[in-house]
């Protein structure tokens, strides 16, 4: 087996795992298309079309990296939004402030009275 075919097969295995990892909420179609381009290039190499196969595989690897990075960025944004605490309403903020003020006033007068 030619060395280039072994290299392409190793790259496909590594990139296949990366492309299959992301969840479905963000659009993974561009990542899948780039991965298919790598696969088509590898098939061309296997069919004896070494030059065009290497060129298509290299382009596919580049597209896979770019699209995979974009996809990962979107997933990180989504997970960051999901991790945000829920926003408090005006009443909840007022209530917390009033409770804290009440405790401070009580503590102040307790210290004045010597308790």
C-alpha positions as CSV (number, residue, x, y, z in Angstrom):
1,X,0.0,0.0,0.0
2,X,1.5,3.4,-1.0
3,X,2.5,5.7,1.8
4,X,0.2,8.5,0.7
5,X,-2.8,6.2,1.0
6,X,-1.8,5.3,4.5
7,X,-1.4,9.0,5.4
8,X,-4.8,9.9,3.9
9,X,-6.5,7.0,5.7
10,X,-5.0,8.2,9.0
11,X,-6.2,11.7,8.4
12,X,-9.7,10.5,7.5
13,X,-9.8,8.5,10.7
14,X,-8.8,11.5,12.8
15,X,-11.1,14.0,11.0
16,X,-14.0,11.6,11.0
17,X,-13.9,11.5,14.8
18,X,-13.9,15.3,14.9
19,X,-16.7,15.7,12.5
20,X,-18.9,13.1,14.3
21,X,-18.4,14.7,17.7
22,X,-20.5,17.9,17.6
23,X,-24.1,17.8,18.6
24,X,-27.0,18.5,16.2
25,X,-28.2,21.9,17.5
26,X,-25.8,24.0,15.3
27,X,-25.7,23.4,11.6
28,X,-23.1,20.6,10.9
29,X,-23.9,20.4,7.1
30,X,-20.8,22.4,6.1
31,X,-18.6,20.2,8.3
32,X,-20.0,17.1,6.7
33,X,-19.6,18.5,3.2
34,X,-15.9,19.3,3.9
35,X,-15.4,15.8,5.3
36,X,-17.0,14.3,2.2
37,X,-14.5,16.4,0.1
38,X,-11.6,14.7,2.0
39,X,-13.2,11.3,1.4
40,X,-13.6,12.0,-2.3
41,X,-10.0,13.0,-2.6
42,X,-8.9,9.9,-0.8
43,X,-10.9,7.8,-3.2
44,X,-9.2,9.5,-6.2
45,X,-5.8,8.7,-4.7
46,X,-6.9,5.1,-4.3
47,X,-8.0,5.0,-7.9
48,X,-4.6,6.1,-9.1
49,X,-5.4,9.9,-9.6
50,X,-2.7,10.9,-7.1
51,X,-2.3,14.6,-8.1
52,X,-6.0,15.6,-8.1
53,X,-6.7,13.3,-5.2
54,X,-4.0,15.0,-3.0
55,X,-5.2,18.4,-4.0
56,X,-8.9,17.7,-3.2
57,X,-7.9,16.0,0.1
58,X,-5.8,19.0,1.1
59,X,-8.6,21.4,0.3
60,X,-11.1,19.2,2.1
61,X,-8.8,19.1,5.2
62,X,-8.6,22.9,5.2
63,X,-12.3,23.3,4.8
64,X,-12.9,20.7,7.5
65,X,-10.7,22.7,9.9
66,X,-12.3,26.0,9.1
67,X,-15.9,24.8,9.2
68,X,-15.2,22.6,12.3
69,X,-13.9,25.7,14.1
70,X,-16.9,27.7,13.2
71,X,-19.2,24.9,14.3
72,X,-17.3,24.5,17.6
73,X,-17.6,28.3,18.2
74,X,-21.3,28.2,17.7
75,X,-21.6,25.2,20.1
76,X,-19.6,27.1,22.7
77,X,-21.9,30.1,22.4
78,X,-25.0,27.9,22.8
79,X,-23.6,26.2,25.8
80,X,-22.5,29.5,27.4
81,X,-26.1,30.8,27.0
82,X,-27.5,27.7,28.5
83,X,-25.2,28.1,31.5
84,X,-26.3,31.7,32.3
85,X,-28.3,32.1,35.4
86,X,-31.9,33.1,34.8
87,X,-32.5,36.9,34.9
88,X,-34.2,38.2,38.0
89,X,-37.2,40.4,37.8
90,X,-37.5,43.8,39.3
91,X,-39.5,42.5,42.2
92,X,-36.9,39.9,43.1
93,X,-34.1,42.4,43.0
94,X,-36.1,44.8,45.2
95,X,-36.9,42.1,47.7
96,X,-33.3,41.0,48.0
97,X,-32.2,44.6,48.5
98,X,-34.9,45.3,51.1
99,X,-34.0,42.1,53.0
100,X,-30.3,43.0,53.0
101,X,-31.1,46.6,54.2
102,X,-33.3,45.2,56.9
103,X,-30.5,42.9,58.2
104,X,-28.0,45.8,58.1
105,X,-30.4,48.1,60.1
106,X,-31.1,45.3,62.6
107,X,-27.4,44.7,63.0
108,X,-26.7,48.4,63.5
109,X,-29.3,48.8,66.3
110,X,-28.3,45.5,67.9
111,X,-24.7,46.8,68.2
112,X,-25.9,50.2,69.5
113,X,-28.0,48.4,72.2
114,X,-25.0,46.3,73.1
115,X,-26.5,42.9,72.1
